[in-house]
Amino acid sequence: MAFWLGDPPFQLSVLRAVVLLVVIVEVLEAAVVALVDRIDPERHGFSRIAKDLGSLSVLLASILDGMVSLAVSPGRFAK
């Protein structure tokens, strides 16, 4: 979508940066999950909180991606 929506170079770079941010946050969330599972494979309240906060960070980055995509392309979806 970043390639389709971004006509000016600045818009294209902003859209690519936000998509890259989502990927970075997803990788960090996977690292947190792997680390928590490595430290203690049993279910624990703090482990659940760490995993939930990692998932929340991915959700927030995805919402930011959607908001930036809509803000950069206001005329494209109004047709």
Residue frames as a rotation matrix with the C-alpha (Angstrom) as fourth column:
MET 1
0.573 0.820 0.000 0.00
0.820 -0.573 0.000 0.00
0.000 0.000 -1.000 0.00
ALA 2
0.317 -0.534 -0.784 2.93
0.238 -0.755 0.610 2.32
-0.918 -0.380 -0.112 0.70
PHE 3
-0.734 -0.625 0.266 4.05
0.387 -0.062 0.920 2.01
-0.559 0.778 0.287 -2.92
TRP 4
-0.280 0.727 0.627 0.56
0.925 0.030 0.379 2.66
0.257 0.686 -0.681 -4.28
LEU 5
0.659 0.680 -0.321 -0.34
0.750 -0.627 0.211 5.65
-0.058 -0.380 -0.923 -2.12
GLY 6
0.290 -0.605 -0.741 2.89
0.370 -0.643 0.671 7.59
-0.883 -0.469 0.037 -1.96
ASP 7
0.805 0.006 0.593 3.14
0.574 -0.257 -0.778 9.89
0.148 0.966 -0.210 -4.96
PRO 8
0.662 -0.637 0.396 5.49
-0.546 -0.771 -0.328 12.55
0.514 0.001 -0.858 -3.62
PRO 9
-0.076 -0.791 -0.607 8.80
0.045 0.605 -0.795 11.19
0.996 -0.088 -0.010 -2.33
PHE 10
-0.717 -0.182 0.673 8.16
-0.606 -0.313 -0.731 12.52
0.343 -0.932 0.114 1.18
GLN 11
0.275 0.899 0.340 4.84
-0.960 0.278 0.042 10.68
-0.056 -0.338 0.940 1.47
LEU 12
0.639 -0.090 -0.764 6.40
-0.260 0.910 -0.324 7.51
0.725 0.405 0.558 0.15
SER 13
-0.441 -0.882 -0.165 9.24
-0.064 0.214 -0.975 7.70
0.895 -0.420 -0.151 2.66
VAL 14
-0.510 0.337 0.791 6.85
-0.858 -0.267 -0.439 8.36
0.063 -0.903 0.426 5.56
LEU 15
0.604 0.790 -0.101 4.66
-0.789 0.611 0.065 5.40
0.113 0.041 0.993 4.59
ARG 16
0.360 -0.560 -0.746 7.68
-0.033 0.791 -0.611 3.13
0.932 0.245 0.266 4.26
ALA 17
-0.652 -0.649 0.393 9.03
-0.373 -0.178 -0.911 4.29
0.661 -0.740 -0.126 7.62
VAL 18
-0.117 0.684 0.720 5.76
-0.988 -0.007 -0.155 3.53
-0.101 -0.729 0.677 9.41
VAL 19
0.796 0.348 -0.496 5.54
-0.448 0.889 -0.095 0.08
0.408 0.298 0.863 7.83
LEU 20
-0.061 -0.911 -0.409 9.13
0.019 0.408 -0.913 -0.55
0.998 -0.064 -0.007 8.90
LEU 21
-0.555 -0.069 0.829 8.23
-0.766 -0.348 -0.541 0.58
0.326 -0.935 0.141 12.41
VAL 22
0.533 0.812 0.237 5.49
-0.846 0.511 0.150 -2.06
0.001 -0.280 0.960 12.57
VAL 23
0.650 -0.357 -0.671 7.97
-0.027 0.872 -0.490 -4.73
0.760 0.336 0.557 11.50
ILE 24
-0.446 -0.866 0.224 10.54
-0.224 -0.134 -0.965 -3.57
0.866 -0.481 -0.134 14.08
VAL 25
-0.269 0.427 0.863 7.96
-0.962 -0.161 -0.220 -3.61
0.045 -0.890 0.454 16.88
GLU 26
0.784 0.568 -0.249 6.80
-0.576 0.816 0.045 -7.08
0.229 0.108 0.967 15.80
VAL 27
0.227 -0.792 -0.567 10.37
0.081 0.595 -0.800 -8.40
0.971 0.136 0.199 15.95
LEU 28
-0.658 -0.464 0.592 10.90
-0.493 -0.329 -0.806 -6.88
0.569 -0.822 -0.012 19.40
GLU 29
0.195 0.818 0.542 7.63
-0.981 0.172 0.094 -8.41
-0.016 -0.549 0.835 20.60
ALA 30
0.787 0.032 -0.616 8.74
-0.201 0.957 -0.208 -11.82
0.583 0.288 0.760 19.34
ALA 31
-0.280 -0.952 -0.121 12.02
-0.027 0.134 -0.991 -11.38
0.960 -0.274 -0.063 21.20
VAL 32
-0.452 0.192 0.871 10.17
-0.870 -0.312 -0.382 -10.59
0.199 -0.931 0.308 24.43
VAL 33
0.659 0.751 0.042 7.97
-0.748 0.649 0.141 -13.66
0.078 -0.124 0.989 24.03
ALA 34
0.517 -0.536 -0.667 10.98
0.037 0.793 -0.608 -15.89
0.855 0.290 0.430 23.34
LEU 35
-0.538 -0.768 0.349 12.85
-0.283 -0.225 -0.932 -14.48
0.794 -0.600 -0.096 26.32
VAL 36
-0.120 0.588 0.800 9.91
-0.993 -0.089 -0.083 -14.91
0.022 -0.804 0.594 28.69
ASP 37
0.847 0.451 -0.282 9.38
-0.470 0.882 -0.001 -18.49
0.248 0.133 0.960 27.51
ARG 38
0.185 -0.875 -0.448 13.08
0.047 0.463 -0.885 -19.22
0.982 0.143 0.127 27.90
ILE 39
-0.575 -0.426 0.698 13.30
-0.599 -0.363 -0.714 -17.84
0.558 -0.829 -0.046 31.43
ASP 40
-0.745 0.406 0.529 10.21
-0.330 0.466 -0.821 -19.56
-0.580 -0.786 -0.213 32.80
PRO 41
-0.887 0.395 -0.241 8.04
-0.101 0.343 0.934 -21.85
0.451 0.852 -0.264 30.64
GLU 42
-0.507 0.741 -0.440 5.39
0.859 0.393 -0.328 -22.05
-0.070 -0.544 -0.836 33.37
ARG 43
0.131 0.657 0.743 2.47
0.534 -0.678 0.505 -19.65
0.835 0.330 -0.440 33.38
HIS 44
-0.420 -0.288 -0.861 3.09
0.879 -0.365 -0.307 -16.65
-0.226 -0.885 0.406 35.57
GLY 45
0.576 0.753 -0.318 1.31
0.679 -0.658 -0.327 -13.33
-0.455 -0.027 -0.890 35.99
PHE 46
0.215 -0.575 -0.790 4.35
-0.244 -0.815 0.526 -11.23
-0.946 0.079 -0.315 35.11
SER 47
-0.764 -0.470 0.442 5.02
0.247 0.419 0.874 -13.34
-0.596 0.777 -0.204 32.03
ARG 48
-0.033 0.856 0.517 1.48
0.984 0.118 -0.132 -12.81
-0.174 0.504 -0.846 30.83
ILE 49
0.679 0.264 -0.685 1.74
0.281 -0.956 -0.089 -9.06
-0.678 -0.132 -0.723 31.42
ALA 50
-0.284 -0.875 -0.393 5.02
-0.223 -0.338 0.914 -8.87
-0.933 0.347 -0.099 29.46
LYS 51
-0.756 0.042 0.653 3.53
0.576 0.517 0.633 -10.77
-0.311 0.855 -0.415 26.54
ASP 52
0.304 0.949 0.087 0.33
0.918 -0.268 -0.291 -8.71
-0.253 0.169 -0.953 26.60
LEU 53
0.486 -0.190 -0.853 2.29
-0.016 -0.978 0.209 -5.45
-0.874 -0.088 -0.479 26.58
GLY 54
-0.679 -0.732 0.063 4.34
-0.012 0.096 0.995 -6.70
-0.734 0.675 -0.074 23.64
SER 55
-0.438 0.619 0.652 1.15
0.894 0.374 0.246 -7.49
-0.091 0.691 -0.717 21.75
LEU 56
0.572 0.649 -0.501 -0.25
0.626 -0.741 -0.244 -4.09
-0.529 -0.175 -0.830 22.68
SER 57
-0.090 -0.686 -0.722 2.81
-0.162 -0.705 0.690 -2.39
-0.983 0.179 -0.047 21.24
VAL 58
-0.874 -0.163 0.458 2.28
0.379 0.364 0.851 -4.19
-0.306 0.917 -0.256 17.91
LEU 59
0.051 0.976 0.211 -1.38
0.993 -0.027 -0.117 -3.18
-0.109 0.216 -0.970 17.92
LEU 60
0.529 0.129 -0.839 -0.53
0.284 -0.958 0.032 0.47
-0.799 -0.255 -0.544 18.59
ALA 61
-0.547 -0.774 -0.317 2.11
-0.140 -0.289 0.947 0.49
-0.825 0.563 0.050 15.85
SER 62
-0.699 0.364 0.615 -0.43
0.709 0.460 0.534 -0.99
-0.088 0.810 -0.580 13.43
ILE 63
0.431 0.868 -0.248 -3.02
0.838 -0.487 -0.247 1.63
-0.336 -0.101 -0.937 14.38
LEU 64
0.146 -0.486 -0.861 -0.40
-0.064 -0.874 0.482 4.33
-0.987 -0.015 -0.159 13.84
ASP 65
-0.836 -0.451 0.313 0.33
0.223 0.242 0.944 2.84
-0.501 0.859 -0.102 10.43
GLY 66
-0.222 0.851 0.476 -3.35
0.975 0.184 0.125 3.02
0.019 0.492 -0.871 9.50
MET 67
0.575 0.435 -0.693 -3.70
0.532 -0.842 -0.087 6.58
-0.621 -0.319 -0.716 10.76
VAL 68
-0.263 -0.751 -0.605 -0.65
-0.162 -0.584 0.795 7.77
-0.951 0.307 0.031 8.82
SER 69
-0.808 -0.003 0.590 -1.85
0.531 0.432 0.729 5.99
-0.257 0.902 -0.347 5.69
LEU 70
0.200 0.960 0.194 -5.21
0.979 -0.189 -0.073 7.71
-0.033 0.204 -0.978 5.91
ALA 71
0.511 -0.049 -0.858 -3.65
0.270 -0.939 0.215 11.10
-0.816 -0.341 -0.466 6.72
VAL 72
-0.555 -0.808 -0.198 -1.23
-0.004 -0.236 0.972 10.93
-0.832 0.540 0.128 3.80
SER 73
-0.960 0.197 0.200 -3.93
0.240 0.207 0.948 10.03
0.146 0.958 -0.246 1.31
PRO 74
-0.579 0.793 -0.191 -7.11
-0.026 -0.252 -0.967 11.96
-0.815 -0.555 0.167 2.15
GLY 75
-0.120 0.566 -0.815 -8.29
-0.882 -0.438 -0.174 12.30
-0.456 0.698 0.552 -1.46
ARG 76
-0.783 -0.296 -0.547 -7.67
-0.562 0.714 0.418 8.72
0.267 0.634 -0.725 -2.56
PHE 77
-0.885 0.451 -0.116 -10.40
0.461 0.813 -0.356 7.14
-0.066 -0.369 -0.927 -0.45
ALA 78
-0.452 0.739 -0.500 -12.99
-0.112 -0.603 -0.790 9.87
-0.885 -0.301 0.355 -0.96
LYS 79
-0.740 0.117 -0.663 -13.59
-0.672 -0.182 0.718 8.96
-0.036 0.976 0.213 -4.62
